[in-house]
């Protein structure tokens, strides 16, 4: 049986992209601000291993939200539409 564990950057990307789909630029801006606040809060936690992974995921989510916000602005999207992955032959 194949078991796959997601890496922190995969968790951040998948979660943020799924949540961002269909949001307009103002809603994305709110999420960027919240992600920045969560990253700041995670930095304030004591430096133990568990909290470091929380910090890493918070920072990865912040970066992903900022990238989406930039893309929405640059492409002048009315709502964010994540790119579809290329189809793979089965």
C-alpha positions, 0 to 999 in steps of 0.5 A: 500500500502506497502511503504519501506524506505531504511536505510542508510546502505542498500542504501550504500550496494545496491549502492556499490554492484551494481556498483562493479559487474564486476569491476576488482581489480584495478577498485575496488581500484580506487573506494576505494580511491574515497570513502575515499576521499568522506568520508574525504570531508563529514567530513569537512562539518558543523555539521548539521543533513543533513550533518551528514547523508551524512557523515554516508552514505559516511563512509558506502560506504567506508567500503563496498568498502574496504570489496569488495576490500579485498574479491577480493584480498583474493579470487583472483577474476578476477572481482567482482561477488556479491554473489547471495541472497538465493532463497525464496519460493513464 
